[in-house]
Amino acid sequence: MAKENITSKILKNATKNFYVRFMFQGKQYPVKNFTKLFGCKTEKQTFDKLQEIKIEIAKVKTLLL
């Protein structure tokens, strides 16, 4: 079962950044700034992008097997 942790932080320049730390297929992934990496500006965009990334991880793992 997947577990994700999406947090937000308002920076000094008044921008809101979304950070994600998640576990997928038994591997813990470190905190990543989804606003900086993927341009996510809302929690919904962040969640949707995370789902896309999980699909890509699953595809790569199946190709390697």
Z-matrix of the N, CA and C atoms (Angstrom, degrees):
N
C 1 1.454
C 2 1.524 1 108.87
N 3 1.316 2 116.23 1 137.62
C 4 1.460 3 121.37 2 -178.07
C 5 1.525 4 110.43 3 -81.72
N 6 1.308 5 114.79 4 144.37
C 7 1.461 6 120.76 5 177.65
C 8 1.519 7 107.39 6 -132.58
N 9 1.333 8 117.06 7 126.89
C 10 1.447 9 119.25 8 178.77
C 11 1.525 10 110.89 9 -129.00
N 12 1.294 11 114.47 10 155.61
C 13 1.442 12 121.72 11 -179.54
C 14 1.526 13 106.98 12 -134.14
N 15 1.328 14 116.84 13 105.30
C 16 1.463 15 122.37 14 179.22
C 17 1.518 16 107.68 15 -104.90
N 18 1.325 17 115.85 16 123.23
C 19 1.457 18 120.82 17 177.59
C 20 1.519 19 109.30 18 -126.06
N 21 1.318 20 115.32 19 158.23
C 22 1.457 21 119.36 20 177.58
C 23 1.522 22 109.16 21 -125.85
N 24 1.315 23 114.64 22 154.53
C 25 1.456 24 120.65 23 179.73
C 26 1.525 25 108.09 24 -144.31
N 27 1.323 26 116.31 25 132.51
C 28 1.457 27 120.83 26 176.39
C 29 1.523 28 107.42 27 -93.28
N 30 1.316 29 115.57 28 121.46
C 31 1.455 30 121.68 29 -177.09
C 32 1.530 31 111.16 30 -83.70
N 33 1.331 32 116.05 31 171.99
C 34 1.463 33 121.56 32 -179.16
C 35 1.524 34 112.64 33 -59.74
N 36 1.330 35 117.18 34 -30.83
C 37 1.465 36 119.83 35 -179.97
C 38 1.536 37 111.70 36 -86.13
N 39 1.313 38 117.65 37 16.20
C 40 1.462 39 126.44 38 174.81
C 41 1.527 40 113.98 39 70.69
N 42 1.311 41 118.81 40 15.54
C 43 1.465 42 120.50 41 174.95
C 44 1.522 43 109.00 42 -91.96
N 45 1.317 44 115.11 43 149.30
C 46 1.465 45 120.74 44 -179.59
C 47 1.522 46 107.81 45 -105.27
N 48 1.318 47 115.99 46 122.34
C 49 1.460 48 121.95 47 178.68
C 50 1.519 49 109.77 48 -109.37
N 51 1.346 50 114.86 49 144.75
C 52 1.456 51 121.23 50 179.31
C 53 1.522 52 109.36 51 -111.21
N 54 1.320 53 115.48 52 129.50
C 55 1.456 54 122.77 53 -178.32
C 56 1.526 55 108.89 54 -116.43
N 57 1.324 56 115.89 55 143.03
C 58 1.464 57 120.80 56 -177.66
C 59 1.519 58 109.74 57 -130.42
N 60 1.308 59 115.17 58 134.04
C 61 1.461 60 123.18 59 170.04
C 62 1.521 61 105.04 60 -129.02
N 63 1.327 62 116.97 61 127.57
C 64 1.453 63 117.83 62 -175.47
C 65 1.515 64 112.19 63 -145.54
N 66 1.328 65 113.50 64 160.96
C 67 1.455 66 121.80 65 175.92
C 68 1.524 67 106.69 66 -118.01
N 69 1.337 68 115.68 67 132.86
C 70 1.455 69 120.31 68 -179.96
C 71 1.509 70 109.10 69 -145.99
N 72 1.316 71 115.46 70 128.94
C 73 1.457 72 123.38 71 -179.49
C 74 1.526 73 112.16 72 51.97
N 75 1.325 74 115.27 73 42.92
C 76 1.454 75 121.32 74 175.04
C 77 1.518 76 115.66 75 79.91
N 78 1.328 77 118.08 76 5.29
C 79 1.457 78 120.60 77 179.52
C 80 1.526 79 109.89 78 -117.16
N 81 1.328 80 116.07 79 132.20
C 82 1.457 81 122.38 80 178.54
C 83 1.527 82 108.82 81 -89.37
N 84 1.324 83 116.85 82 124.57
C 85 1.464 84 121.90 83 178.62
C 86 1.524 85 108.76 84 -100.83
N 87 1.331 86 117.71 85 141.25
C 88 1.470 87 120.66 86 -176.30
C 89 1.528 88 111.80 87 -72.49
N 90 1.319 89 115.18 88 170.98
C 91 1.462 90 122.16 89 -179.95
C 92 1.526 91 109.59 90 -64.55
N 93 1.325 92 115.19 91 129.96
C 94 1.464 93 121.89 92 177.91
C 95 1.521 94 108.93 93 -128.15
N 96 1.327 95 116.35 94 141.64
C 97 1.453 96 122.84 95 177.89
C 98 1.529 97 107.99 96 -86.24
N 99 1.340 98 116.67 97 100.27
C 100 1.460 99 120.81 98 -177.30
C 101 1.529 100 111.73 99 -72.76
N 102 1.312 101 118.26 100 -22.78
C 103 1.460 102 120.36 101 176.28
C 104 1.518 103 109.45 102 -68.10
N 105 1.304 104 116.81 103 -44.69
C 106 1.461 105 120.94 104 -179.73
C 107 1.539 106 111.58 105 -72.70
N 108 1.315 107 117.08 106 -42.66
C 109 1.463 108 120.90 107 -175.57
C 110 1.523 109 113.60 108 -75.33
N 111 1.336 110 117.06 109 -41.05
C 112 1.461 111 120.74 110 -171.30
C 113 1.526 112 114.21 111 -124.86
N 114 1.314 113 118.20 112 -0.58
C 115 1.465 114 121.05 113 178.65
C 116 1.516 115 114.54 114 74.77
N 117 1.323 116 118.07 115 24.04
C 118 1.469 117 121.59 116 179.84
C 119 1.524 118 109.92 117 -71.68
N 120 1.348 119 116.03 118 125.74
C 121 1.460 120 119.90 119 -177.10
C 122 1.521 121 113.36 120 -112.10
N 123 1.328 122 116.78 121 -6.50
C 124 1.462 123 120.73 122 176.85
C 125 1.530 124 109.04 123 -134.83
N 126 1.328 125 115.00 124 164.42
C 127 1.464 126 119.25 125 178.49
C 128 1.528 127 110.42 126 -65.95
N 129 1.320 128 117.48 127 -36.22
C 130 1.473 129 121.51 128 178.56
C 131 1.521 130 110.75 129 -63.70
N 132 1.339 131 117.92 130 -44.48
C 133 1.469 132 121.09 131 177.19
C 134 1.524 133 110.17 132 -61.04
N 135 1.319 134 116.35 133 -41.05
C 136 1.459 135 121.46 134 179.73
C 137 1.523 136 110.52 135 -63.13
N 138 1.321 137 116.99 136 -46.05
C 139 1.464 138 121.41 137 179.69
C 140 1.531 139 110.68 138 -62.72
N 141 1.334 140 117.06 139 -44.55
C 142 1.466 141 120.86 140 -180.00
C 143 1.528 142 111.32 141 -63.11
N 144 1.325 143 117.16 142 -41.87
C 145 1.470 144 120.99 143 178.75
C 146 1.525 145 110.54 144 -64.57
N 147 1.320 146 116.92 145 -38.59
C 148 1.464 147 120.75 146 177.91
C 149 1.526 148 110.53 147 -61.84
N 150 1.316 149 117.35 148 -40.33
C 151 1.462 150 120.50 149 178.32
C 152 1.527 151 110.43 150 -63.82
N 153 1.341 152 117.53 151 -40.25
C 154 1.469 153 121.60 152 176.55
C 155 1.530 154 110.78 153 -61.22
N 156 1.313 155 116.28 154 -42.63
C 157 1.462 156 121.08 155 -178.77
C 158 1.530 157 110.33 156 -65.30
N 159 1.317 158 117.28 157 -40.15
C 160 1.459 159 120.20 158 178.22
C 161 1.527 160 111.03 159 -62.87
N 162 1.323 161 117.32 160 -38.84
C 163 1.465 162 121.26 161 177.13
C 164 1.526 163 109.96 162 -62.68
N 165 1.331 164 116.89 163 -43.85
C 166 1.462 165 120.94 164 179.29
C 167 1.529 166 111.54 165 -64.23
N 168 1.331 167 116.99 166 -40.29
C 169 1.472 168 120.51 167 177.84
C 170 1.527 169 109.46 168 -61.72
N 171 1.317 170 116.97 169 -43.96
C 172 1.467 171 121.21 170 -179.77
C 173 1.530 172 110.72 171 -63.17
N 174 1.340 173 117.53 172 -40.19
C 175 1.460 174 121.51 173 178.80
C 176 1.527 175 110.77 174 -62.29
N 177 1.322 176 116.31 175 -46.33
C 178 1.470 177 120.75 176 -178.88
C 179 1.520 178 110.03 177 -63.09
N 180 1.327 179 116.91 178 -42.84
C 181 1.468 180 119.67 179 -179.42
C 182 1.526 181 111.53 180 -63.44
N 183 1.339 182 117.35 181 -37.70
C 184 1.451 183 119.02 182 179.78
C 185 1.527 184 111.12 183 -71.56
N 186 1.327 185 117.73 184 -31.60
C 187 1.468 186 121.12 185 177.15
C 188 1.532 187 111.33 186 -68.75
N 189 1.324 188 116.19 187 -33.35
C 190 1.452 189 120.66 188 -178.49
C 191 1.524 190 112.65 189 -77.35
N 192 1.327 191 116.71 190 -17.97
C 193 1.471 192 119.64 191 -179.52
C 194 1.464 193 112.57 192 -85.27
